[in-house]
Amino acid sequence: KLLMHKNCHVRGAAAKALGQMGEAAAPFAADVAKLLMHKNGAARAAAAKALGQMGEAATPVAADVAKLLMHKNCHVRGAAAKALGQMGEAAAPFAADVAKL
């Protein structure tokens, strides 16, 4: 419920909490991934970071995270790059995109 809260800071905190749970939060990866398209850059970065912390369990949404590598905000781009690195080999197709940063 908190991932869809009207306050973007609450949504970001919910994503952060799930990320800290690591792979145990994998069932919520798709819900966290919805925040990757949020209008608030901090919410997008928090979602990317949380997905990265879920590791390989979040690889089904790696392509969605990779889309943030072109975001105008450098913090969002950085969070996306780090998240992809934490996803392991499943994110390998995006290595060239990360290298361009």
Backbone as JSON, one array per atom type, in Angstrom:
{
  "sequence": "KLLMHKNCHVRGAAAKALGQMGEAAAPFAADVAKLLMHKNGAARAAAAKALGQMGEAATPVAADVAKLLMHKNCHVRGAAAKALGQMGEAAAPFAADVAKL",
  "N": [[0.81, -1.2, 0.0], [1.94, 1.26, 0.76], [3.7, 1.83, -1.28], [2.18, 3.04, -3.15], [1.34, 5.34, -2.03], [0.1, 8.71, -1.62], [2.03, 10.61, -1.08], [5.2, 11.25, -2.26], [7.55, 10.9, -0.83], [6.92, 9.04, 1.09], [6.41, 6.85, -0.56], [8.98, 6.48, -1.59], [10.35, 5.82, 0.78], [9.11, 3.42, 1.39], [9.94, 1.85, -0.76], [12.67, 1.87, -0.23], [12.75, 0.48, 2.21], [11.87, -2.06, 1.37], [13.96, -2.7, -0.35], [16.04, -2.99, 1.48], [15.43, -5.39, 2.53], [16.39, -7.14, 0.75], [16.71, -10.04, -1.34], [14.51, -11.29, -0.26], [12.4, -9.61, -0.62], [11.65, -9.91, -3.2], [9.09, -10.73, -4.28], [7.82, -8.32, -4.47], [9.02, -6.84, -6.39], [7.99, -6.09, -8.93], [6.06, -4.26, -8.15], [7.64, -2.27, -6.98], [9.04, -1.55, -9.22], [7.2, -0.07, -10.64], [7.51, 2.46, -9.67], [9.67, 3.39, -11.04], [8.97, 4.98, -13.13], [7.97, 7.22, -12.03], [7.1, 10.68, -11.58], [8.74, 12.1, -9.9], [12.13, 12.48, -9.4], [13.64, 11.58, -7.19], [12.07, 9.54, -6.18], [12.21, 7.75, -8.3], [14.95, 7.15, -8.27], [15.14, 5.96, -5.73], [13.59, 3.7, -6.13], [15.09, 2.35, -8.1], [17.44, 1.87, -6.67], [16.44, 0.21, -4.62], [15.61, -2.0, -6.12], [18.04, -2.87, -7.08], [19.2, -3.7, -4.69], [17.74, -5.94, -4.26], [18.97, -7.68, -5.84], [19.74, -10.45, -7.97], [17.17, -11.37, -7.97], [15.57, -9.38, -8.91], [15.92, -9.25, -11.59], [13.95, -9.61, -13.64], [12.99, -7.07, -14.13], [15.08, -5.63, -15.1], [15.43, -4.4, -17.62], [13.67, -2.28, -17.43], [14.88, -0.78, -15.44], [17.23, -0.15, -16.77], [16.36, 1.72, -18.62], [16.45, 4.06, -17.24], [19.03, 4.91, -17.42], [19.36, 6.91, -19.2], [18.22, 9.08, -18.1], [17.62, 12.53, -17.22], [18.49, 13.38, -14.76], [21.34, 13.11, -12.81], [21.59, 11.64, -10.46], [19.57, 9.76, -10.62], [20.41, 8.37, -12.89], [22.82, 7.33, -11.89], [21.9, 5.71, -9.76], [20.5, 3.82, -11.22], [22.55, 2.64, -12.75], [24.14, 1.5, -10.73], [22.28, -0.27, -9.62], [21.85, -2.06, -11.75], [24.35, -3.23, -11.84], [24.27, -4.67, -9.49], [22.49, -6.63, -10.09], [23.67, -8.67, -11.4], [24.62, -11.15, -13.87], [22.34, -11.12, -15.48], [21.88, -8.54, -16.13], [23.83, -7.97, -17.91], [23.44, -7.4, -20.71], [23.16, -4.67, -20.7], [25.53, -3.5, -20.17], [27.17, -2.01, -21.94], [25.69, 0.33, -22.17], [25.85, 1.29, -19.57], [28.57, 1.76, -19.45], [28.81, 3.98, -21.05], [28.14, 6.13, -19.5]],
  "CA": [[0.0, 0.0, 0.0], [2.75, 2.47, 0.88], [4.34, 2.11, -2.57], [1.24, 3.84, -3.93], [0.91, 6.46, -1.17], [0.05, 9.98, -2.35], [3.25, 11.36, -0.8], [6.32, 10.58, -2.91], [8.57, 10.54, 0.17], [6.44, 7.79, 1.69], [6.66, 5.82, -1.57], [10.42, 6.24, -1.61], [10.72, 5.13, 2.01], [8.62, 2.05, 1.26], [10.86, 1.17, -1.68], [13.94, 1.7, 0.49], [12.57, -0.6, 3.18], [11.84, -3.33, 0.64], [15.32, -2.95, -0.82], [16.86, -3.45, 2.6], [15.08, -6.79, 2.77], [17.12, -7.94, -0.24], [15.98, -10.97, -2.18], [13.25, -11.66, 0.39], [11.37, -8.7, -1.11], [11.48, -10.16, -4.63], [7.7, -10.74, -4.73], [7.34, -6.95, -4.63], [9.87, -6.17, -7.38], [7.15, -5.46, -9.96], [5.42, -3.09, -7.54], [8.68, -1.25, -6.85], [9.39, -1.12, -10.59], [6.24, 0.95, -11.08], [8.04, 3.77, -9.27], [10.74, 3.8, -11.96], [8.42, 5.97, -14.05], [7.36, 8.29, -11.24], [7.54, 12.01, -12.03], [9.74, 12.59, -8.97], [13.41, 11.82, -9.6], [14.07, 10.89, -5.97], [11.3, 8.29, -6.1], [12.79, 6.86, -9.31], [16.25, 6.69, -7.77], [14.89, 5.05, -4.61], [13.11, 2.44, -6.7], [16.22, 1.68, -8.74], [18.32, 1.39, -5.6], [15.78, -0.92, -3.96], [15.65, -3.16, -7.02], [19.42, -3.34, -7.06], [19.42, -4.41, -3.44], [17.08, -7.25, -4.37], [19.91, -8.51, -6.58], [19.29, -11.2, -9.13], [15.72, -11.58, -7.9], [14.92, -8.27, -9.61], [16.32, -9.23, -12.99], [12.86, -9.45, -14.62], [12.74, -5.65, -14.4], [16.36, -5.01, -15.45], [15.25, -3.52, -18.79], [13.02, -1.05, -16.95], [15.92, -0.02, -14.73], [18.17, 0.33, -17.79], [15.79, 2.91, -19.26], [16.82, 5.24, -16.44], [20.42, 5.3, -17.71], [19.29, 8.1, -20.04], [17.46, 10.11, -17.37], [18.32, 13.81, -17.15], [19.03, 13.56, -13.4], [22.53, 12.27, -12.64], [21.38, 10.73, -9.33], [18.74, 8.68, -11.14], [21.29, 7.56, -13.75], [23.76, 6.61, -11.03], [21.18, 4.65, -9.05], [20.19, 2.79, -12.21], [23.78, 1.93, -13.08], [24.52, 0.67, -9.58], [21.29, -1.34, -9.51], [22.14, -3.06, -12.78], [25.54, -3.96, -11.4], [23.9, -5.58, -8.41], [21.62, -7.67, -10.62], [24.49, -9.75, -11.93], [24.73, -11.44, -15.29], [21.11, -10.83, -16.21], [21.94, -7.15, -16.59], [24.97, -7.85, -18.82], [23.13, -6.74, -21.98], [23.15, -3.22, -20.54], [26.88, -3.09, -19.77], [27.65, -0.96, -22.84], [24.96, 1.54, -21.81], [26.43, 1.76, -18.31], [29.92, 2.24, -19.75], [28.71, 5.29, -21.71], [27.84, 7.19, -18.53]],
  "C": [[0.86, 1.27, 0.0], [3.49, 2.81, -0.42], [3.46, 2.98, -3.46], [0.71, 5.04, -3.13], [0.96, 7.76, -1.96], [1.31, 10.81, -2.16], [4.45, 10.6, -1.38], [7.42, 10.19, -1.93], [8.2, 9.24, 0.88], [6.69, 6.63, 0.72], [8.14, 5.47, -1.62], [10.89, 5.48, -0.38], [10.27, 3.66, 1.97], [9.54, 1.24, 0.34], [12.19, 0.9, -0.99], [13.84, 0.54, 1.47], [12.55, -1.97, 2.5], [13.24, -3.69, 0.13], [16.21, -3.49, 0.28], [16.55, -4.89, 2.98], [15.75, -7.73, 1.77], [16.21, -8.85, -1.04], [14.66, -11.42, -1.57], [12.09, -10.79, -0.1], [11.07, -8.9, -2.6], [10.01, -10.21, -5.08], [7.13, -9.33, -4.98], [8.13, -6.16, -5.69], [9.03, -5.46, -8.45], [6.45, -4.22, -9.42], [6.42, -1.94, -7.4], [9.02, -0.69, -8.22], [8.42, -0.08, -11.13], [6.71, 2.35, -10.73], [9.16, 4.26, -10.19], [10.27, 4.87, -12.94], [7.75, 7.13, -13.31], [7.9, 9.64, -11.7], [8.64, 12.58, -11.13], [11.04, 11.78, -9.12], [13.89, 11.05, -8.39], [13.34, 9.57, -5.81], [11.85, 7.28, -7.11], [14.11, 6.29, -8.82], [16.08, 5.7, -6.63], [14.43, 3.69, -5.11], [14.25, 1.66, -7.34], [17.15, 1.09, -7.69], [17.73, 0.16, -4.92], [15.84, -2.17, -4.83], [17.06, -3.73, -7.09], [19.72, -4.15, -5.81], [18.74, -5.77, -3.42], [17.94, -8.21, -5.17], [19.3, -9.22, -7.77], [17.79, -11.46, -9.13], [14.95, -10.51, -8.66], [15.25, -8.24, -11.1], [15.16, -9.15, -13.98], [12.56, -7.99, -14.96], [14.02, -4.9, -14.77], [16.22, -4.05, -16.63], [14.59, -2.21, -18.39], [14.02, -0.16, -16.21], [16.87, 0.6, -15.75], [17.66, 1.57, -18.51], [16.18, 4.18, -18.52], [18.26, 5.69, -16.68], [20.47, 6.56, -18.57], [18.55, 9.25, -19.35], [18.28, 11.38, -17.26], [18.99, 14.03, -15.8], [20.19, 12.59, -13.17], [22.37, 11.29, -11.47], [20.53, 9.53, -9.76], [19.59, 7.77, -12.01], [22.25, 6.73, -12.91], [23.1, 5.47, -10.28], [20.86, 3.5, -10.0], [21.43, 1.96, -12.54], [24.2, 1.0, -11.94], [23.56, -0.52, -9.44], [21.55, -2.44, -10.53], [23.36, -3.88, -12.41], [25.24, -4.98, -10.32], [23.03, -6.74, -8.89], [22.38, -8.82, -11.26], [24.4, -9.91, -13.43], [23.48, -11.11, -16.1], [21.1, -9.41, -16.75], [23.09, -6.93, -17.57], [24.63, -7.19, -20.15], [23.17, -5.21, -21.9], [24.51, -2.66, -20.16], [27.4, -1.94, -20.65], [26.97, 0.37, -22.53], [25.52, 2.14, -20.53], [27.8, 2.37, -18.58], [29.9, 3.63, -20.4], [28.5, 6.45, -20.74], [29.07, 8.0, -18.18]]
}
